[in-house]
Amino acid sequence: MSADRQEILEKARGYIKDEGEAVLLQAVNIGDSFVKAVETIISRKGRLIITGVGKSGLIGRKIAATMASTGTPAEFIHPVEALHGDLGMVSANDTILALSYSGGSEETNRILPLLRQQGLPVISITNQEDSRMARLSDIVLPLHLEKEACPLNIVPTSSTTATLAIGDALALSLMELKGFSRDCFAKYHPGGNLGKLLNLKVENIMHSGRENPLVSEDSTLKAALEVMSETKAGAVSVTGKDGRLSGFFTDGDLRRSMCRGLLTHGLDTKISEVMTHNPITVTPETGALQAAAVISSRHIDNLPVIDSKTGCPVGIVDEKDLLKEGLL
């Protein structure tokens, strides 16, 4: 590696380290004002209105998106647009989150008095606790930064990263307090690969009908192996006289039975003698991610799927199908 390339890497690592330290500084310094901000936002019935210009505005858009996707209704409003009519979008139940590193953003500071006149609480994230923005705020979340990662100490770098970290901490704190669950997240993210992974159910990937390997308790090992071969499955569900699942037999069970000398009658051994009794199961409504977690943690290749009401086997989930969907 040439000296120039090495210098580039060393400087890049330094920039990243500086930004990382800026984020860690926030963890050290947040205190009662952060708690008050969370309590204020969660106590209000309206939205969290986020505002800022320049790079602060871009960070504000991201914070608003994170808030909205984690159960806190939020919207970004550009202060210039607010001065030209968008103030009408703000309701009496909303809360304001203003962003400005210097706290001296003229456009943002022009709208804060107008919002306060409506009785709206104002929370600000700024590096200057004695700035005009801080004085116009009910709650100030100070950044306590001394410099940017930028070698000229000009370009917003550490400040925007630290502001985003505070915004994320607010969003996640609110998410937990509201009891926002994985199911809620899936509801808000129906599109894309993430939406698919969160919303995919076992019923969408299980093998059912003729592809669902089934034998009765009085079947022989030979019959079970024939069904497994026909369905190309590495396991078979075993049912009792009432049709409910009573056991599960896999390729692994076959190997273990042979090693332990349990096949006393060879292929004529009753499947009920070598099957796994009371196997772990899932239902068609189970999330595919949950099924994948079971297969991964139990180090198994297949899972029987039963009807939640009848207990009868209605399908089988194979590890290969989960891999194909990107769940493992």
Secondary structure, DSSP 8 states (H G I E B T S, - for coil): --HHHHHHHHHHHHHHHHHHHHHHHHHHH--HHHHHHHHHHHH-SS-EEEE--HHHHHHHHHHHHHHHHTT--EEE--HHHHHTTGGGG--TT-EEEEE-SSS--HHHHHHHHHHHHTT--EEEEES-TTSHHHHT-SEEEE------SSTTS-SSSHHHHHHHHHHHHHHHHHHHHTT--HHHHHHH--SHHHHHHHH-BHHHH-B-GGGS-EEETT-BHHHHHHHHHHHT-SEEEEE-TTS-EEEEEEHHHHHHHHHTT--TTGGGSBHHHHSEES---B-TTSBHHHHHHHHHHHT-SEEEEE-TTT--EEEEEEHHHHHHTT--
